[in-house]
Amino acid sequence: AQTTYPCPPAGSSTPLTDTLIRVPIVTGTNSLCLLLRRDSATGSQRAPVARSYAGREWEQSAGLFAKTGSGVSVDCSGGAVT
């Protein structure tokens, strides 16, 4: 089942362990929400997956997780990232 998470307050994070998630768009005009994937072994290496800012739809980030076969599937349609 899909779990919905709000974007956490500025300066904080919400670790996600679910494999199927949904995060609504960020509606504030001066707001930014980043979805990052981190190395669970080290906890320090982070790579951007998607972002929403200033009331805009989610956008998939360029880089490793934008590639086919990366192990990450991102759907930025429908007013949320899944």
Backbone torsions as a table, in degrees:
resi	resn	phi	psi	omega
1	ALA	NA	148.8	-179.4
2	GLN	-83.4	135.7	178.1
3	THR	-109.0	132.5	178.5
4	THR	-96.9	131.9	178.5
5	TYR	-122.4	136.8	171.7
6	PRO	-79.7	159.0	174.0
7	CYS	-69.3	132.3	-178.4
8	PRO	-70.8	161.8	178.1
9	PRO	-59.7	156.9	179.2
10	ALA	-53.8	137.0	177.6
11	GLY	84.1	2.4	179.1
12	SER	-127.6	172.7	178.6
13	SER	-142.1	162.2	176.8
14	THR	-125.9	106.6	176.9
15	PRO	-65.3	133.3	-179.6
16	LEU	-112.8	130.6	178.4
17	THR	-112.4	-10.4	178.8
18	ASP	-71.4	151.7	178.9
19	THR	-92.7	-15.0	178.3
20	LEU	-129.5	110.6	-175.9
21	ILE	-127.3	165.6	174.4
22	ARG	-139.1	132.5	177.1
23	VAL	-128.6	117.0	-179.9
24	PRO	-63.7	161.3	178.2
25	ILE	-64.4	156.7	176.8
26	VAL	-86.3	123.8	-172.6
27	THR	-95.0	-20.5	-179.0
28	GLY	-67.5	140.2	-177.4
29	THR	-67.6	-24.2	178.7
30	ASN	-113.0	31.4	-175.5
31	SER	-111.9	153.0	177.6
32	LEU	-142.3	135.4	174.2
33	CYS	-130.0	128.9	178.7
34	LEU	-114.2	137.1	172.0
35	LEU	-104.3	115.3	-177.1
36	LEU	-116.8	147.1	172.8
37	ARG	-108.3	133.1	-179.7
38	ARG	-121.4	157.9	178.4
39	ASP	-73.9	113.5	-176.8
40	SER	-67.7	-22.1	179.3
41	ALA	-74.1	-42.8	-177.8
42	THR	-99.9	-29.0	-179.3
43	GLY	73.8	-1.4	-174.4
44	SER	-109.9	-30.6	-178.1
45	GLN	-82.2	122.5	-179.0
46	ARG	-122.8	144.7	177.4
47	ALA	-133.5	133.7	179.4
48	PRO	-67.7	141.8	177.9
49	VAL	-114.0	-47.3	-179.1
50	ALA	-158.3	164.7	178.6
51	ARG	-147.5	152.5	171.8
52	SER	-135.1	138.6	-179.4
53	TYR	-153.2	150.7	173.0
54	ALA	49.8	38.9	177.9
55	GLY	77.1	9.1	-178.8
56	ARG	-88.5	158.3	176.3
57	GLU	-61.0	159.7	175.2
58	TRP	-65.6	144.1	176.7
59	GLU	-125.6	135.9	175.5
60	GLN	-73.0	134.4	179.4
61	SER	-76.8	148.5	174.9
62	ALA	-73.3	160.7	175.8
63	GLY	118.4	-158.9	-173.0
64	LEU	-50.6	-45.1	-173.9
65	PHE	-83.5	-3.5	174.7
66	ALA	-84.5	-11.8	-177.3
67	LYS	-80.9	143.7	172.6
68	THR	-64.5	136.1	179.2
69	GLY	88.8	8.0	-178.6
70	SER	-76.4	-15.3	-177.3
71	GLY	92.3	-3.0	179.2
72	VAL	-118.3	128.5	177.0
73	SER	-113.7	123.2	-176.3
74	VAL	-122.7	128.4	176.1
75	ASP	-119.7	111.7	-177.1
76	CYS	-100.1	18.8	179.8
77	SER	-93.4	165.2	173.4
78	GLY	75.2	25.4	175.1
79	GLY	75.6	14.5	179.2
80	ALA	-156.8	166.1	172.0
81	VAL	-106.2	133.0	178.2
82	THR	-130.2	NA	NA
